[in-house]
Amino acid sequence: MNTLAPSCGRPRILVVGQDPQVLALVTEEVAACGLDVSGMTVGVAETASSGAFDLVAFGMGVSAETRTELERMISAANPDARFLRTYAPYAASQIVAAVRQPQASPVDIEAYCRRIGYDGPLEPTIETLSALQERHLAAIPFEAIDVLLGRGVDISPAAVDAKLIAARRGGYCYEQNGLFKRVLRAIGFDVDGLVASVLWMAPPGAPPPPRTHMVLRVTIEGAPWLADVGFGSSVPPAPLRMDSSEPQPTSHERYRLLPIGAGLLVQVEIAGEWRSLYDVSPEPLLDSHYELFNWFAAAHETSHFRRELIAARITPDARCTLLGNRLTIRPAHGEVERRQLDADGIERALAEVFHLSPQPDWRGMVERTAARGAFP
């Protein structure tokens, strides 16, 4: 059946993919949820694009060019049709969620742009992505003070917006990249959330830790870009091409992404030496998957966020990092400055360097940090 006829007012759903067997699995599961659904391969969909559809879901195997053309053709016959890009293992749940919860968690783009000091274009281009990433990193510091205080971290959209935008706090990867993902999607970018195993500062020969670091893949005109605003001291200051292993210059260091196993190894060049940051899996995740990772980072006894004060901020001119009581300012060009701070100095650095407002109930943590000193 090539079109979806209205059925008792139910949304008419079309699933477009490459593999007929996978299409059958997905459509059967969606139909079992009581929804009106049909599946078509790309070739069939191209000849049936005038059908009446409310939601069209594309598999990841459908190229960006084909998807764009099909969206244009389907929109001509169905101006109100919505489009969804899915990943086969989660496709049925993504489709059902899109029908039952059609509106993604809203984000106030104007408030976000004010927060990061951005007043430029908001088209889904690499120029916009680069500008937003640069401004985000400069305006919203990396920090996990709530974890250190034993409060945990709520990564729901409402909580993140209240903290990072309204309260002008910082956050760690699930907050930072979760917010950035919603902003980019609201603008019109094609964004996937991924997960990586952090290798930064790991001793040689150490087994890789579990994948817990959230990063983003942004696809622009068919090209995949890595975007990360939540890695702290060595975060890439600009989007990085994921389909090239050549060194990529930025306003600070050079980076490269090397194929390794099924994923990509992200490295940064420091003093002529390539050092590994993290190993990224290409499999896109659902937002709900990050809840477990967030619990681990915030609550597990081995999480370094529970033991040490960490803050970071990067501008085009310098990287600023606070590890314990050691403040490091690394200019893009020039000598590195390092200082050991007392408690008052830590509070001043949090305010003046990282643009945070130290709260009275932070003082005990600050004093303990000053007494303990910098961790290795």
N, C-alpha and C positions, 0 to 999 in steps of 0.2 A: 504494500500500500504506500503510495508516494505522497499523499497529502493527509493532513490531520483534520478530520471533520469535527466541528464542535460537538461535544458530548456532555449533556447535562450541565453546561456552563463550566466544565473543567478546562483548565489551560491545555492548549494543544502544543505538544512538545515534539521537536525533531532533534534527533541525535545524528551527527554526521561524523563518520570516521573512515578509517582505511581498511580495517579487518572485519569481514562479515561476522566471524565467530565472536569477536569481542563486542561488536554492535549488538548481537543477539543476547549476550550475557547481560549487557547494560540495560537494554530495553526491557528484557524480561523482569529484571529486578525493579525497575521503575514502574512497570505495569503492575507488579505485585503490590505496589503502594497505592493502587487505585487511580493512577494517572493515565491520561490519554497520550501515548507515546508511539513514535515510529522511528526506525533507524534506517539510514541510507548511507551508502558509500559515496565518496566524493563525486564520482562520475554521475550517479543517479541524481544526487542533490542538485547538480548543475542544470539538469533538465527539468527539475521539479520545483524550482525556486519560487514559482508563483503561487505555491500552496499557501493555505491559511495557517500560520503558526504564531504562537504567543511567545514561545521560548525555543531558541535554537542553541544546542550544545555541541561544541566542536571538540573532537579528540585532539590530543597534542600532536598526533601524527599528521594532522592537516596543516599544510604550510601556511605561513602568515599571508602570502600573496593570495592563495586560494581562499583562505578564510575572509580576507578583506573583500574579494570579489563576490563571494557568496553573500556576505552581509549586505553589500550594496544591492544585489539582485533581490534578496529576500525583503529588505527594507522597502524597496519600491512597491511591493505588493502588500507588505505588512508594516506600516509606519511605526506601529507601537511594539513591534517585536523586540524582545530582549535577547542578548547574545551572551553565551557563557563558554569559557574555555575550560575543559575538564581533563583530568588525568585518570586513565582507565580504572586503576584499582579503587579510586574514590568517586568515579563518575556518577554512579547512581545516587550516592549520598549528596554530592554537590548539586545535582539536578533537583532532587527532592527539597533540599534546603532552599534553593533558589525559588522554588514554587511556593513553599510554605513561609519562607522569610525573605521576600523578594528584595527588600532594601538592605544593603550592606550597612554596617555601623557607620553613621555619618561622621564626618569630620568637618570642622569649621575652617575652610581653606583661608578665609580672610584673617581669622585669628592666628592660624599657623603662620601665615606669611608675615604678619606683624611680629610674631614671636621671634622669627629668624631674621627679620629685617630685609625681607625680599619684596620687591615691587616690579619684578620683570615679567616676561611672558609666561603664560601657563599652558602652552601647547606641549603635547607629548613628543618632544624632540630630545636629542642627546644634549643639546645646548641647555635646555631647561633642566634636565636631570642633573647635569654637571653643576649648574648654578645653585640649584636647591640643595644638593649634597654639600657643596662648599659652605653655604650659609647655615645649614643645619648644624654641621660640625662646629662652626665658629660660635653659634648662639646657644646650643643646648649641650651642656657638658655631659660626659660619661661619668657616672657615679653610682654607687650602690650603698649609700649611707643607710637606707632603711633596712637592708639586710644586716649590716653591721650592728644596727641597734636592735635586731631581733624582731623586727616588725613584719618581715616578709614583703612580698611585692605583688600587687594586684595588677595583672596585665590585661584586664578587660578594657575595651576602648574608652569607656567613660572615665575609668580611673586614670588611665594614661593621659588622656586629654586634660583632666583636672590637674594632674601633677606637672606634666611637662609644658603644657601651654598656659593654663590659667595660673598655676602657682609658680611658674618659671623655675622649676627644679630640673635636674637632669635625670638620667636613668641608665639602665644597662640594656643589653642587646634586644631583649624581647620588647621592652618599652620603646626604645629608639627605632629599631627597624620595623616594629609593629605599627607605630605611628607613621613612619615614612612610607610603608607599604600602602596604608589607607589613603594617605595624601596623594601618592602617585596614581593609585587606581581612580580616585575621584577626579583627577585631572584628565585621565584617559590612557594612562600607560598600561601596558601588558606586563603584569608583575606576578612572580611566583615567590613564595617563601621557601627557602632551603635551610639545610642544617649542616654544620661543619664540626669537625673534630679539631680542637685547638691544640696546636703544636708549639706555639710561641713559648720560648724559654724552657722547653722540655730538655732534659739531659739526653745526650746521645744514647741510643739503644733503648730508651724508655718505651714501654708499650703505649700506643696512642690511647688517649682517654675517650670516653663515649662522645658521640656527636651531640653537642648541646648548644653550639653557638648559632644564632639565627643570622642569616644573610639573605639578600634578595637577588633574584635574577630578573632583569628588566629587558624585555625584547622590543627593540626599536627597528622597524623596517626589516624584520627578519634576523637582525643581529642581536645576540645575547650579551648583556652587560652585567657585570657584578657590581652591585651597589651595597655599601655597608656603612652605616652611620653609628654603629654600636660596638666597636671593638677596642675602644680605649686608646692606649698610647701609640699603637702602630697602625691604626685604622687607615685604609687607603683614602686619600683626600679627594679622589675623583673616581668616577665609574671606570671599570676595567673590562676590556673585551674578553669574553670567555671562550672565543673561538680562535685565539691566537696564543702561541707560546713565546712570542717575542717579548723582550723587555718593553714595558710601557712607562714612559716618563710621566711624572706628576709635578705639582708645585713643590714637592718635597723629594722623596726617594723614588727610585724606579721599582716597579713591581712586575712580576710575571706569573702566569698561570700555566702549570705543566700538567698534562694528562697523567693521572696515576690511578691504576685500577679502573673503576667505573667513574671516578670523580676527577676533581682538579685540585692540585696542590698550589696554594697561593703563597708566594714568597716575596720578600722585600729585600732590596739591596742596601746593606748598611756597611759603610767603610769598605766597599769593594767585595763584600761577602754576601752571598744569597742566604737568607735565613727564612725558615718556614713559619708562616703564620697559622694557617689552618688548611685542612683537607675538606673540600666541599663535595657533598653528595648531590648529584643532579636531580634526584627525585623530589618533586614539589610536595610540600606538606600542607595540611589543613591547619587553620589557626588553632584548633583544639589540641593539636599535637604538641604545641609549645607549652601547654600547661604543665606537663610532666617535667620538661626540661627546666622550666622556671622554678618548679618546686625543688628540683635537685640543686640548682644554683643558689636558691635562697635558704634552703633548710638542711641540706646534707652536711654532715660534719666535715667532709673533705673539701667543701667549697671554700676557696680562698676569699670569697667575698664576705664570709662570716668572720674572718680573722683579721683582715687588714683594710685600712682606709685606702681607697683607690679613687682617683679623680683624673680626668684627662679632658683636654680641649685642644682643638687644632684650628689654626687660622692659616691663611696663605703665607703668613710670615713666620710662624713658629708652632712647634708642638710643646704643649705644657702638660706635665704629668706630676701628680702627687702620689707617691707610693710610701705609705706610712708617714713619716715626718720628713721625707726627702722630696724637695721640689726640684724638678728638672725642667729647664727651658731650653729647647733645642731649636735655634733659628734655622730657617730654610738655608740661610747662608751666614756663617759666622760661628763663633765659639759657643760651645755648650756651657750653660750656667747651672750649677748644682748647689743647693743650699739645704742644710739641716735646720729644721724649724722647731721652735718651742710651741707650746699650746697656743699662745696668742698669735704667733706667726702662722700656724696652721689655719686659724680662723680668718686671719687677714688674707691668706692665699685663697681660701675657699671663696671669699667675698670678691677680692680684687682680680684674681687670675681666672677663677672658674665661674664667676658671676652668680654665686649662690648666696643665700642669706642664712648664715649659721643661726640655728635656733638654740634657745637656752638649754633644751634637753640634749643637745649634741655635746655639751661641754665635757661631760664625763668621758665620753668616747674620745674626744680630742685630747684630753689630758693623758689618757691611757696610751694613745698613739704616740704622743710626744715622749712619754717615759720609755716606751718600748723601742722607739727608733725605727729606722727603715728596715724593711725585710729584704732579703737578698734579691 
